[in-house]
Amino acid sequence: MAARVGVLRQYMATVLVNLLGVSYGMISGWSSSALPTLQAPTGSPLEYGVITQHQASWIGGALCLGGIAGTLVGGAIVDRIGRKWTAWVAGVPLVVCWVLVIVADHPGYLMGARFLGGLAGGIEFVVTPLYVSEIACTRHRGTLSSLLILSCCLGVELAYLAGALLHYHTIPWISVGVPVFFLASFCFLPETPSHLAKAQKLEAAEQSLRFFYGIRSEKDTVGEDEYVRELQLLQRIVHAGSPPASQGKDPTATVVLSWSDFTSRHARHGLLICVTLMALNQFCGCFYMMNYAQSVFAASGSVLSLPASLSVIVVGLIQLVGCYVCTLLVDRIGRKHKTDFQILLLISSAGLTLGQSVFSSYCYGQTMGLDLTAFGWVPLVCFSVIVFIGTVGVGTMPFVVLAEIMPQKIKGFATTFCMVTNWTFAFIALKYFSTLSVLLGMHGILMFFAICSLIGTLFVLLCMPETKGKSFQEIQYMMEK
């Protein structure tokens, strides 16, 4: 009985903290329907009037500038104020974000709203994995950790649905309810046991552990071996002043780094691979296309007689399926090494090259005035394939590679550095590619994505190390050769 109660509480806490992901996904996907509305020549929802392409690009890109700031802020406060309150703090800018959309009468408000949404997203991606890993029992940790990406995809799909079915001014009033509910409910949950133990608060840590394992009295501990092990670990953390290194419970512990840690062949090779994969992650076009999905569909022509606003809903559903498939593959890779992430990256980047090329060819045919009525299904199918195959490979695998190949000592720094780099590339994509698409045409920007994906395919094929089935020590030896 205690075990069932504990699992229920762990799932409840995980669902609540992932409301941040839902809300971030909603502000991320909001731009897909909002920007075409704001740029329409008549009936602008702003008193300011129709916004320019330059202003629209800043509204799009501000999300990523916020993400850079959020990653740094989250890393700075997650150990100081704890996992629980860091997550709670992330909910505040999401509320303010949607309030700004409600009161906006100038595009500057919307830029600020997207920046705050990105700020919350950056903090969320730092704190949510830590919070979930520290409250979840071993048996359910993989499943619960996978909900972060799924929650973001769910938020994007909800934004697409809202954009198709609701008025522009109605969307933020409904969307703000998600972070408000999070703030009102999450504050009643306890801090994670590990963080309380590191703060030398053993009694509070034991109470938190009892809450998340459903333990009310000593008799409930009978047969709960994992609870006993966790309690012993908390006691050792308090007595030693820090967690044992063998337990790997403190991924954010301060480590003194020197320049030589970054100049070894392993570190240089690992950083080069990870930064290149972060570039592929953004310049393959998936993130750009999901943020500007409705505009991409509108520019590509007929899609099975469906309006662009409904086509993006189909794509959003396919992205959700792709996220679910990806979580199954990542969990399998992380636990059993039966699946080689290089194969997934290769299939994904090659598939993106093909999908973007076909999509670009269709759009070029439209530009040339060809009769493509019989091929009206191509944009929806290509977009769906691009989103699905990107999600199960290029969209997630770079972060798995990061965890696999980086030297243990600099892994914490490398993770933060690569996240900031990823947000920076995302800003470039959202800020400048929308302008580039006007200059080159939709076919031109899609061909650019295809070329980047092809370069990524060649990089994975020629430069990625073979790590399948190897231990971390074997990978280190291989990277240093």
DRENDO-1510 file (C-alpha; in Angstrom, 1 decimal, always signed):
<recs>
REC; n; res; u; v; w
REC; 1; MET; +0.0; +0.0; +0.0 .
REC; 2; ALA; +2.8; +2.4; +0.9 .
REC; 3; ALA; +4.6; +1.7; -2.3 .
REC; 4; ARG; +1.5; +2.5; -4.4 .
REC; 5; VAL; +0.9; +5.7; -2.5 .
REC; 6; GLY; +4.5; +6.7; -3.0 .
REC; 7; VAL; +4.5; +6.0; -6.7 .
REC; 8; LEU; +1.2; +8.0; -7.0 .
REC; 9; ARG; +2.8; +11.0; -5.2 .
REC; 10; GLN; +5.9; +10.8; -7.4 .
REC; 11; TYR; +3.8; +10.8; -10.5 .
REC; 12; MET; +1.7; +13.7; -9.2 .
REC; 13; ALA; +4.8; +15.8; -8.4 .
REC; 14; THR; +6.3; +15.0; -11.8 .
REC; 15; VAL; +3.1; +16.0; -13.6 .
REC; 16; LEU; +2.9; +19.2; -11.7 .
REC; 17; VAL; +6.5; +20.2; -12.4 .
REC; 18; ASN; +6.0; +19.4; -16.0 .
REC; 19; LEU; +3.2; +21.9; -16.3 .
REC; 20; LEU; +6.2; +24.3; -16.8 .
REC; 21; GLY; +7.0; +22.3; -19.9 .
REC; 22; VAL; +3.4; +22.5; -21.1 .
REC; 23; SER; +3.3; +26.3; -20.6 .
REC; 24; TYR; +6.7; +26.7; -22.3 .
REC; 25; GLY; +5.5; +24.6; -25.2 .
REC; 26; MET; +2.4; +26.8; -25.5 .
REC; 27; ILE; +4.4; +30.1; -25.7 .
REC; 28; SER; +6.8; +28.4; -28.1 .
REC; 29; GLY; +4.0; +27.2; -30.4 .
REC; 30; TRP; +2.0; +30.4; -30.0 .
REC; 31; SER; +4.0; +32.2; -32.6 .
REC; 32; SER; +2.9; +29.8; -35.3 .
REC; 33; SER; -0.6; +31.2; -35.5 .
REC; 34; ALA; +0.0; +34.6; -33.8 .
REC; 35; LEU; +2.6; +36.0; -36.2 .
REC; 36; PRO; +0.5; +35.5; -39.4 .
REC; 37; THR; -2.4; +37.2; -37.6 .
REC; 38; LEU; -0.2; +40.1; -36.5 .
REC; 39; GLN; +1.2; +40.5; -40.1 .
REC; 40; ALA; -2.1; +40.3; -41.8 .
REC; 41; PRO; -2.8; +43.5; -43.8 .
REC; 42; THR; -6.2; +44.0; -42.2 .
REC; 43; GLY; -7.7; +43.4; -38.8 .
REC; 44; SER; -4.5; +43.6; -36.7 .
REC; 45; PRO; -5.2; +42.6; -33.0 .
REC; 46; LEU; -2.8; +45.3; -31.8 .
REC; 47; GLU; -3.6; +49.0; -31.6 .
REC; 48; TYR; -0.1; +49.6; -33.1 .
REC; 49; GLY; -1.3; +48.0; -36.3 .
REC; 50; VAL; +0.4; +45.6; -38.7 .
REC; 51; ILE; +3.9; +44.5; -37.5 .
REC; 52; THR; +6.8; +44.3; -39.9 .
REC; 53; GLN; +8.9; +41.3; -40.8 .
REC; 54; HIS; +11.8; +42.7; -38.8 .
REC; 55; GLN; +9.5; +43.0; -35.7 .
REC; 56; ALA; +8.1; +39.5; -36.2 .
REC; 57; SER; +11.6; +38.1; -36.4 .
REC; 58; TRP; +12.5; +39.7; -33.0 .
REC; 59; ILE; +9.3; +38.3; -31.5 .
REC; 60; GLY; +10.3; +34.8; -32.7 .
REC; 61; GLY; +14.0; +35.1; -31.6 .
REC; 62; ALA; +13.4; +36.7; -28.2 .
REC; 63; LEU; +12.3; +33.2; -26.9 .
REC; 64; CYS; +15.9; +32.0; -27.4 .
REC; 65; LEU; +17.5; +35.0; -25.8 .
REC; 66; GLY; +15.4; +34.3; -22.8 .
REC; 67; GLY; +16.5; +30.6; -23.0 .
REC; 68; ILE; +20.2; +31.6; -22.7 .
REC; 69; ALA; +19.5; +33.8; -19.7 .
REC; 70; GLY; +17.3; +31.1; -18.1 .
REC; 71; THR; +20.0; +28.4; -18.5 .
REC; 72; LEU; +22.5; +30.6; -16.6 .
REC; 73; VAL; +20.0; +31.8; -14.0 .
REC; 74; GLY; +18.8; +28.2; -13.4 .
REC; 75; GLY; +22.3; +26.9; -12.9 .
REC; 76; ALA; +23.1; +29.7; -10.5 .
REC; 77; ILE; +20.1; +29.3; -8.2 .
REC; 78; VAL; +19.2; +25.6; -8.3 .
REC; 79; ASP; +21.6; +24.7; -5.5 .
REC; 80; ARG; +21.2; +28.0; -3.6 .
REC; 81; ILE; +17.4; +28.0; -3.2 .
REC; 82; GLY; +16.7; +24.4; -3.9 .
REC; 83; ARG; +15.0; +22.4; -6.7 .
REC; 84; LYS; +11.4; +23.1; -5.5 .
REC; 85; TRP; +11.7; +26.9; -5.3 .
REC; 86; THR; +13.8; +27.1; -8.5 .
REC; 87; ALA; +11.0; +25.4; -10.3 .
REC; 88; TRP; +8.4; +27.6; -8.6 .
REC; 89; VAL; +10.4; +30.7; -9.6 .
REC; 90; ALA; +10.3; +29.5; -13.3 .
REC; 91; GLY; +6.5; +29.7; -13.2 .
REC; 92; VAL; +6.4; +33.4; -12.4 .
REC; 93; PRO; +7.8; +34.6; -15.8 .
REC; 94; LEU; +5.3; +32.3; -17.5 .
REC; 95; VAL; +2.4; +34.1; -15.8 .
REC; 96; VAL; +3.9; +37.6; -16.6 .
REC; 97; CYS; +4.5; +36.4; -20.2 .
REC; 98; TRP; +0.9; +35.7; -20.9 .
REC; 99; VAL; -0.2; +38.8; -19.0 .
REC; 100; LEU; +2.0; +40.8; -21.4 .
REC; 101; VAL; +0.3; +39.1; -24.4 .
REC; 102; ILE; -3.1; +40.1; -22.9 .
REC; 103; VAL; -2.2; +43.8; -22.4 .
REC; 104; ALA; +0.0; +44.1; -25.5 .
REC; 105; ASP; -0.7; +47.1; -27.8 .
REC; 106; HIS; +2.8; +47.2; -29.2 .
REC; 107; PRO; +5.1; +44.5; -30.6 .
REC; 108; GLY; +7.6; +45.3; -27.9 .
REC; 109; TYR; +5.3; +43.7; -25.3 .
REC; 110; LEU; +5.2; +40.5; -27.4 .
REC; 111; MET; +9.0; +40.5; -27.6 .
REC; 112; GLY; +9.2; +40.8; -23.8 .
REC; 113; ALA; +6.6; +38.0; -23.4 .
REC; 114; ARG; +8.6; +35.6; -25.6 .
REC; 115; PHE; +11.8; +36.5; -23.7 .
REC; 116; LEU; +10.1; +35.7; -20.4 .
REC; 117; GLY; +8.8; +32.4; -21.9 .
REC; 118; GLY; +12.3; +31.5; -22.9 .
REC; 119; LEU; +13.7; +32.5; -19.5 .
REC; 120; ALA; +11.2; +30.1; -17.9 .
REC; 121; GLY; +12.1; +27.4; -20.4 .
REC; 122; GLY; +15.8; +27.8; -19.7 .
REC; 123; ILE; +15.3; +27.4; -16.0 .
REC; 124; GLU; +12.9; +24.5; -16.4 .
REC; 125; PHE; +15.4; +22.5; -18.5 .
REC; 126; VAL; +17.9; +22.9; -15.7 .
REC; 127; VAL; +15.8; +22.1; -12.7 .
REC; 128; THR; +13.1; +19.6; -13.9 .
REC; 129; PRO; +15.5; +16.7; -14.6 .
REC; 130; LEU; +17.2; +17.3; -11.2 .
REC; 131; TYR; +13.9; +17.5; -9.3 .
REC; 132; VAL; +12.4; +14.4; -11.0 .
REC; 133; SER; +15.6; +12.3; -10.6 .
REC; 134; GLU; +15.8; +13.1; -6.8 .
REC; 135; ILE; +12.2; +12.3; -6.0 .
REC; 136; ALA; +11.6; +9.2; -8.2 .
REC; 137; CYS; +12.4; +5.7; -7.2 .
REC; 138; THR; +14.8; +3.7; -9.4 .
REC; 139; ARG; +12.0; +1.6; -11.0 .
REC; 140; HIS; +10.1; +4.7; -12.3 .
REC; 141; ARG; +12.9; +7.2; -12.8 .
REC; 142; GLY; +13.3; +6.6; -16.6 .
REC; 143; THR; +9.6; +6.9; -17.3 .
REC; 144; LEU; +9.1; +10.0; -15.2 .
REC; 145; SER; +12.2; +11.8; -16.6 .
REC; 146; SER; +10.9; +11.3; -20.1 .
REC; 147; LEU; +7.8; +13.4; -19.4 .
REC; 148; LEU; +9.8; +16.6; -19.8 .
REC; 149; ILE; +10.0; +16.5; -23.6 .
REC; 150; LEU; +6.5; +15.1; -23.9 .
REC; 151; SER; +5.1; +18.0; -21.9 .
REC; 152; CYS; +6.8; +20.5; -24.2 .
REC; 153; CYS; +5.4; +18.7; -27.2 .
REC; 154; LEU; +2.0; +18.6; -25.6 .
REC; 155; GLY; +2.2; +22.4; -25.0 .
REC; 156; VAL; +3.1; +23.0; -28.7 .
REC; 157; GLU; +0.1; +20.9; -29.8 .
REC; 158; LEU; -2.2; +22.8; -27.5 .
REC; 159; ALA; -1.0; +26.1; -28.9 .
REC; 160; TYR; -1.7; +24.8; -32.4 .
REC; 161; LEU; -5.2; +23.8; -31.4 .
REC; 162; ALA; -5.8; +27.1; -29.7 .
REC; 163; GLY; -4.5; +29.0; -32.8 .
REC; 164; ALA; -6.9; +27.1; -35.0 .
REC; 165; LEU; -10.0; +27.2; -32.8 .
REC; 166; LEU; -9.8; +30.3; -30.7 .
REC; 167; HIS; -9.6; +34.1; -31.2 .
REC; 168; TYR; -6.2; +35.8; -30.8 .
REC; 169; HIS; -7.3; +37.6; -27.6 .
REC; 170; THR; -8.8; +34.5; -26.0 .
REC; 171; ILE; -5.7; +32.3; -26.2 .
REC; 172; PRO; -3.6; +34.1; -23.5 .
REC; 173; TRP; -6.5; +34.2; -21.1 .
REC; 174; ILE; -6.8; +30.4; -21.2 .
REC; 175; SER; -3.0; +29.8; -21.5 .
REC; 176; VAL; -2.2; +31.8; -18.3 .
REC; 177; GLY; -4.2; +29.3; -16.3 .
REC; 178; VAL; -1.6; +26.6; -16.7 .
REC; 179; PRO; +1.3; +28.5; -14.8 .
REC; 180; VAL; -1.2; +30.0; -12.3 .
REC; 181; PHE; -2.4; +26.5; -11.4 .
REC; 182; PHE; +1.3; +25.3; -11.1 .
REC; 183; LEU; +2.2; +28.2; -8.8 .
REC; 184; ALA; -0.8; +27.6; -6.6 .
REC; 185; SER; -0.3; +23.9; -6.3 .
REC; 186; PHE; +3.4; +23.2; -6.5 .
REC; 187; CYS; +4.3; +25.2; -3.4 .
REC; 188; PHE; +2.6; +22.6; -1.2 .
REC; 189; LEU; +5.0; +19.8; -2.2 .
REC; 190; PRO; +8.2; +19.2; -0.2 .
REC; 191; GLU; +11.8; +19.9; -1.3 .
REC; 192; THR; +13.7; +16.9; -2.7 .
REC; 193; PRO; +15.3; +14.7; +0.0 .
REC; 194; SER; +18.8; +15.0; -1.5 .
REC; 195; HIS; +18.8; +18.8; -1.5 .
REC; 196; LEU; +17.6; +18.9; +2.1 .
REC; 197; ALA; +20.3; +16.5; +3.2 .
REC; 198; LYS; +23.0; +18.5; +1.5 .
REC; 199; ALA; +21.7; +21.5; +3.4 .
REC; 200; GLN; +22.2; +19.5; +6.6 .
REC; 201; LYS; +18.5; +19.2; +7.3 .
REC; 202; LEU; +18.2; +15.5; +8.0 .
REC; 203; GLU; +14.8; +15.6; +9.7 .
REC; 204; ALA; +13.2; +17.5; +6.8 .
REC; 205; ALA; +15.0; +15.2; +4.4 .
REC; 206; GLU; +13.5; +12.2; +6.1 .
REC; 207; GLN; +10.0; +13.7; +6.1 .
REC; 208; SER; +10.4; +14.5; +2.4 .
REC; 209; LEU; +11.6; +10.9; +1.7 .
REC; 210; ARG; +8.6; +9.5; +3.6 .
REC; 211; PHE; +6.2; +11.7; +1.6 .
REC; 212; PHE; +7.5; +10.6; -1.8 .
REC; 213; TYR; +7.7; +6.9; -0.7 .
REC; 214; GLY; +4.3; +6.9; +1.0 .
REC; 215; ILE; +5.8; +5.9; +4.4 .
REC; 216; ARG; +3.6; +7.0; +7.4 .
REC; 217; SER; +5.0; +4.8; +10.2 .
REC; 218; GLU; +7.8; +2.4; +10.8 .
REC; 219; LYS; +5.7; -0.6; +9.9 .
REC; 220; ASP; +5.3; +0.8; +6.4 .
REC; 221; THR; +9.1; +0.4; +5.9 .
REC; 222; VAL; +8.9; -3.4; +6.0 .
REC; 223; GLY; +9.9; -4.7; +2.6 .
REC; 224; GLU; +10.7; -1.2; +1.3 .
REC; 225; ASP; +14.4; -1.9; +0.7 .
REC; 226; GLU; +14.9; +1.1; -1.6 .
REC; 227; TYR; +13.4; +3.5; +1.0 .
REC; 228; VAL; +15.9; +2.1; +3.6 .
REC; 229; ARG; +18.8; +2.5; +1.2 .
REC; 230; GLU; +17.8; +6.1; +0.3 .
REC; 231; LEU; +17.4; +6.9; +4.0 .
REC; 232; GLN; +20.9; +5.5; +4.7 .
REC; 233; LEU; +22.3; +7.6; +1.8 .
REC; 234; LEU; +20.7; +10.8; +3.2 .
REC; 235; GLN; +22.2; +10.1; +6.6 .
REC; 236; ARG; +25.7; +9.6; +5.0 .
REC; 237; ILE; +25.2; +12.9; +3.1 .
REC; 238; VAL; +24.5; +14.8; +6.3 .
REC; 239; HIS; +27.3; +13.2; +8.2 .
REC; 240; ALA; +29.9; +13.6; +5.5 .
REC; 241; GLY; +28.7; +17.1; +4.4 .
REC; 242; SER; +28.4; +15.9; +0.7 .
REC; 243; PRO; +27.1; +12.9; -1.2 .
REC; 244; PRO; +29.3; +10.0; -1.9 .
REC; 245; ALA; +30.8; +10.2; -5.4 .
REC; 246; SER; +29.8; +6.7; -6.2 .
REC; 247; GLN; +26.2; +7.5; -5.8 .
REC; 248; GLY; +26.3; +10.2; -8.5 .
REC; 249; LYS; +23.5; +12.0; -6.7 .
REC; 250; ASP; +24.8; +15.6; -7.1 .
REC; 251; PRO; +25.3; +16.4; -10.8 .
REC; 252; THR; +25.7; +20.1; -10.0 .
REC; 253; ALA; +28.4; +19.8; -7.3 .
REC; 254; THR; +31.1; +22.5; -7.7 .
REC; 255; VAL; +34.2; +21.1; -9.3 .
REC; 256; VAL; +37.5; +23.1; -9.6 .
REC; 257; LEU; +38.4; +23.2; -13.3 .
REC; 258; SER; +41.7; +24.2; -14.9 .
REC; 259; TRP; +42.6; +25.1; -18.5 .
REC; 260; SER; +44.3; +21.7; -19.0 .
REC; 261; ASP; +40.9; +20.0; -18.4 .
REC; 262; PHE; +39.7; +21.5; -21.7 .
REC; 263; THR; +42.9; +21.1; -23.8 .
REC; 264; SER; +43.1; +17.3; -23.6 .
REC; 265; ARG; +42.3; +15.5; -26.9 .
REC; 266; HIS; +39.3; +13.9; -25.3 .
REC; 267; ALA; +37.8; +17.3; -24.2 .
REC; 268; ARG; +38.6; +19.1; -27.5 .
REC; 269; HIS; +37.2; +16.2; -29.6 .
REC; 270; GLY; +34.1; +15.9; -27.4 .
REC; 271; LEU; +33.3; +19.6; -27.4 .
REC; 272; LEU; +33.8; +19.8; -31.2 .
REC; 273; ILE; +31.4; +16.9; -31.7 .
REC; 274; CYS; +28.8; +18.3; -29.3 .
REC; 275; VAL; +28.8; +21.8; -30.6 .
REC; 276; THR; +28.5; +20.5; -34.2 .
REC; 277; LEU; +25.5; +18.4; -33.2 .
REC; 278; MET; +24.0; +21.4; -31.5 .
REC; 279; ALA; +24.3; +23.3; -34.8 .
REC; 280; LEU; +22.7; +20.4; -36.6 .
REC; 281; ASN; +19.9; +20.3; -34.0 .
REC; 282; GLN; +18.9; +23.8; -34.9 .
REC; 283; PHE; +20.0; +24.3; -38.5 .
REC; 284; CYS; +18.2; +21.2; -39.7 .
REC; 285; GLY; +15.1; +23.4; -39.6 .
REC; 286; CYS; +12.9; +21.4; -37.2 .
REC; 287; PHE; +12.7; +24.0; -34.4 .
REC; 288; TYR; +12.2; +26.8; -36.9 .
REC; 289; MET; +9.5; +25.0; -38.8 .
REC; 290; MET; +7.6; +24.2; -35.6 .
REC; 291; ASN; +7.7; +27.9; -34.5 .
REC; 292; TYR; +6.6; +29.1; -37.9 .
REC; 293; ALA; +4.6; +26.1; -38.9 .
REC; 294; GLN; +1.5; +28.0; -40.1 .
REC; 295; SER; +3.5; +30.4; -42.2 .
REC; 296; VAL; +5.5; +27.5; -43.7 .
REC; 297; PHE; +2.3; +25.7; -44.7 .
REC; 298; ALA; +0.7; +28.9; -46.0 .
REC; 299; ALA; +3.7; +29.6; -48.2 .
REC; 300; SER; +3.9; +26.0; -49.5 .
REC; 301; GLY; +0.5; +26.0; -51.1 .
REC; 302; SER; -2.4; +23.5; -51.0 .
REC; 303; VAL; -2.3; +20.7; -48.4 .
REC; 304; LEU; -5.1; +18.3; -49.1 .
REC; 305; SER; -7.6; +21.2; -49.1 .
REC; 306; LEU; -6.8; +21.7; -45.3 .
REC; 307; PRO; -6.2; +25.3; -44.1 .
REC; 308; ALA; -2.7; +25.9; -42.7 .
REC; 309; SER; -4.0; +26.2; -39.2 .
REC; 310; LEU; -5.5; +22.7; -39.3 .
REC; 311; SER; -2.4; +21.2; -41.0 .
REC; 312; VAL; -0.2; +22.2; -38.1 .
REC; 313; ILE; -2.5; +20.3; -35.7 .
REC; 314; VAL; -1.8; +17.1; -37.6 .
REC; 315; VAL; +2.0; +17.8; -37.5 .
REC; 316; GLY; +1.8; +18.6; -33.8 .
REC; 317; LEU; +0.2; +15.2; -33.2 .
REC; 318; ILE; +2.9; +13.5; -35.2 .
REC; 319; GLN; +5.5; +15.3; -33.1 .
REC; 320; LEU; +3.9; +13.9; -29.9 .
REC; 321; VAL; +4.2; +10.4; -31.3 .
REC; 322; GLY; +7.8; +11.1; -32.3 .
REC; 323; CYS; +8.5; +12.3; -28.8 .
REC; 324; TYR; +7.0; +9.2; -27.3 .
REC; 325; VAL; +9.0; +6.9; -29.6 .
REC; 326; CYS; +12.2; +8.9; -28.8 .
REC; 327; THR; +11.7; +8.5; -25.1 .
REC; 328; LEU; +11.5; +4.7; -25.5 .
REC; 329; LEU; +14.7; +4.7; -27.6 .
REC; 330; VAL; +16.6; +7.0; -25.3 .
REC; 331; ASP; +15.7; +4.9; -22.3 .
REC; 332; ARG; +16.8; +1.8; -24.1 .
REC; 333; ILE; +20.1; +3.4; -25.1 .
REC; 334; GLY; +20.8; +4.7; -21.6 .
REC; 335; ARG; +20.0; +1.4; -19.9 .
REC; 336; LYS; +21.1; -1.3; -22.2 .
REC; 337; HIS; +23.3; +0.2; -25.0 .
REC; 338; LYS; +21.4; -2.1; -27.4 .
REC; 339; THR; +20.6; +0.7; -29.8 .
REC; 340; ASP; +23.5; +2.7; -31.3 .
REC; 341; PHE; +22.6; +6.5; -31.2 .
REC; 342; GLN; +24.9; +7.0; -34.2 .
REC; 343; ILE; +22.5; +4.9; -36.3 .
REC; 344; LEU; +19.6; +7.0; -35.1 .
REC; 345; LEU; +21.5; +10.2; -35.9 .
REC; 346; LEU; +22.5; +9.0; -39.3 .
REC; 347; ILE; +18.9; +7.8; -40.2 .
REC; 348; SER; +17.5; +11.1; -38.8 .
REC; 349; SER; +19.8; +13.5; -40.6 .
REC; 350; ALA; +19.7; +11.6; -43.9 .
REC; 351; GLY; +15.8; +11.5; -43.6 .
REC; 352; LEU; +15.8; +15.2; -43.0 .
REC; 353; THR; +18.0; +15.8; -46.0 .
REC; 354; LEU; +15.5; +13.9; -48.2 .
REC; 355; GLY; +12.4; +15.4; -46.6 .
REC; 356; GLN; +13.6; +19.0; -46.8 .
REC; 357; SER; +14.8; +18.5; -50.4 .
REC; 358; VAL; +11.4; +17.1; -51.6 .
REC; 359; PHE; +9.6; +19.9; -49.7 .
REC; 360; SER; +11.9; +22.5; -51.3 .
REC; 361; SER; +11.3; +21.1; -54.8 .
REC; 362; TYR; +7.6; +21.2; -54.3 .
REC; 363; CYS; +7.7; +24.9; -53.2 .
REC; 364; TYR; +10.0; +25.7; -56.1 .
REC; 365; GLY; +7.5; +24.2; -58.5 .
REC; 366; GLN; +4.8; +26.4; -56.9 .
REC; 367; THR; +7.0; +29.4; -57.5 .
REC; 368; MET; +7.5; +28.5; -61.1 .
REC; 369; GLY; +3.8; +28.3; -61.6 .
REC; 370; LEU; +3.6; +24.5; -62.2 .
REC; 371; ASP; +0.3; +22.7; -61.8 .
REC; 372; LEU; +0.9; +20.6; -58.7 .
REC; 373; THR; -2.7; +19.9; -57.8 .
REC; 374; ALA; -2.1; +16.2; -57.9 .
REC; 375; PHE; +0.7; +16.6; -55.4 .
REC; 376; GLY; -1.2; +18.7; -52.9 .
REC; 377; TRP; -0.4; +16.1; -50.2 .
REC; 378; VAL; +3.4; +16.7; -50.4 .
REC; 379; PRO; +3.7; +19.6; -47.9 .
REC; 380; LEU; +1.8; +17.8; -45.2 .
REC; 381; VAL; +3.5; +14.5; -45.7 .
REC; 382; CYS; +7.0; +16.1; -45.9 .
REC; 383; PHE; +6.4; +18.3; -42.9 .
REC; 384; SER; +5.1; +15.3; -40.9 .
REC; 385; VAL; +8.1; +13.1; -41.9 .
REC; 386; ILE; +10.6; +16.0; -41.1 .
REC; 387; VAL; +9.1; +16.5; -37.6 .
REC; 388; PHE; +8.9; +12.8; -36.8 .
REC; 389; ILE; +12.3; +11.8; -38.0 .
REC; 390; GLY; +13.8; +14.9; -36.5 .
REC; 391; THR; +12.3; +14.3; -33.1 .
REC; 392; VAL; +13.5; +10.7; -32.8 .
REC; 393; GLY; +17.1; +11.5; -33.8 .
REC; 394; VAL; +18.6; +15.0; -34.4 .
REC; 395; GLY; +16.2; +16.6; -32.0 .
REC; 396; THR; +17.2; +14.6; -28.9 .
REC; 397; MET; +20.3; +12.4; -29.6 .
REC; 398; PRO; +22.8; +15.3; -29.4 .
REC; 399; PHE; +22.1; +15.5; -25.6 .
REC; 400; VAL; +22.5; +11.7; -25.3 .
REC; 401; VAL; +25.9; +12.0; -27.1 .
REC; 402; LEU; +26.9; +14.8; -24.7 .
REC; 403; ALA; +26.3; +12.5; -21.7 .
REC; 404; GLU; +28.2; +9.7; -23.4 .
REC; 405; ILE; +31.4; +11.2; -24.7 .
REC; 406; MET; +32.3; +14.2; -22.5 .
REC; 407; PRO; +35.0; +13.7; -19.8 .
REC; 408; GLN; +33.4; +13.2; -16.4 .
REC; 409; LYS; +35.2; +16.2; -14.8 .
REC; 410; ILE; +34.0; +18.8; -17.3 .
REC; 411; LYS; +30.6; +17.2; -18.0 .
REC; 412; GLY; +28.7; +19.8; -15.9 .
REC; 413; PHE; +30.3; +22.8; -17.5 .
REC; 414; ALA; +30.0; +21.2; -20.9 .
REC; 415; THR; +26.3; +20.6; -20.4 .
REC; 416; THR; +25.7; +24.3; -19.6 .
REC; 417; PHE; +28.0; +25.4; -22.4 .
REC; 418; CYS; +26.2; +23.3; -25.0 .
REC; 419; MET; +22.8; +24.3; -23.8 .
REC; 420; VAL; +23.7; +28.0; -24.1 .
REC; 421; THR; +25.2; +27.2; -27.5 .
REC; 422; ASN; +22.0; +25.5; -28.6 .
REC; 423; TRP; +19.9; +28.4; -27.5 .
REC; 424; THR; +22.2; +30.8; -29.4 .
REC; 425; PHE; +21.8; +28.7; -32.6 .
REC; 426; ALA; +18.1; +28.6; -32.0 .
REC; 427; PHE; +18.0; +32.4; -31.7 .
REC; 428; ILE; +19.9; +32.7; -35.1 .
REC; 429; ALA; +17.4; +30.3; -36.6 .
REC; 430; LEU; +14.3; +32.1; -35.4 .
REC; 431; LYS; +15.5; +35.7; -35.7 .
REC; 432; TYR; +17.2; +35.6; -39.1 .
REC; 433; PHE; +15.8; +32.6; -41.0 .
REC; 434; SER; +12.4; +34.2; -41.2 .
REC; 435; THR; +14.0; +37.2; -43.0 .
REC; 436; LEU; +16.1; +34.8; -45.1 .
REC; 437; SER; +13.0; +33.0; -46.2 .
REC; 438; VAL; +11.6; +36.2; -47.6 .
REC; 439; LEU; +14.8; +36.8; -49.5 .
REC; 440; LEU; +15.3; +33.3; -50.8 .
REC; 441; GLY; +11.7; +32.1; -50.8 .
REC; 442; MET; +10.3; +29.1; -49.0 .
REC; 443; HIS; +12.1; +26.8; -51.4 .
REC; 444; GLY; +15.4; +28.5; -50.7 .
REC; 445; ILE; +15.3; +28.2; -46.9 .
REC; 446; LEU; +14.1; +24.6; -47.1 .
REC; 447; MET; +17.1; +23.8; -49.4 .
REC; 448; PHE; +19.4; +25.5; -46.9 .
REC; 449; PHE; +18.0; +23.2; -44.2 .
REC; 450; ALA; +18.5; +20.2; -46.6 .
REC; 451; ILE; +22.2; +21.2; -47.1 .
REC; 452; CYS; +22.8; +21.6; -43.4 .
REC; 453; SER; +21.2; +18.2; -42.8 .
REC; 454; LEU; +23.4; +16.6; -45.5 .
REC; 455; ILE; +26.5; +18.1; -43.9 .
REC; 456; GLY; +25.3; +16.7; -40.6 .
REC; 457; THR; +24.9; +13.3; -42.2 .
REC; 458; LEU; +28.4; +13.3; -43.5 .
REC; 459; PHE; +29.7; +14.5; -40.1 .
REC; 460; VAL; +28.0; +11.7; -38.2 .
REC; 461; LEU; +29.2; +9.1; -40.8 .
REC; 462; LEU; +32.8; +10.2; -40.9 .
REC; 463; CYS; +33.6; +11.9; -37.5 .
REC; 464; MET; +31.4; +10.3; -34.8 .
REC; 465; PRO; +33.1; +7.7; -32.6 .
REC; 466; GLU; +31.8; +4.2; -32.3 .
REC; 467; THR; +30.5; +3.9; -28.7 .
REC; 468; LYS; +28.0; +1.1; -28.8 .
REC; 469; GLY; +28.4; -1.3; -25.9 .
REC; 470; LYS; +31.5; +0.5; -24.6 .
REC; 471; SER; +32.0; +1.6; -21.0 .
REC; 472; PHE; +32.9; +5.2; -20.1 .
REC; 473; GLN; +36.5; +4.1; -19.5 .
REC; 474; GLU; +36.7; +2.5; -23.0 .
REC; 475; ILE; +35.1; +5.6; -24.5 .
REC; 476; GLN; +37.6; +7.8; -22.8 .
REC; 477; TYR; +40.5; +5.7; -24.0 .
REC; 478; MET; +39.1; +5.8; -27.6 .
REC; 479; MET; +38.6; +9.6; -27.5 .
REC; 480; GLU; +42.2; +10.2; -26.3 .
REC; 481; LYS; +43.8; +8.1; -29.1 .
</recs>
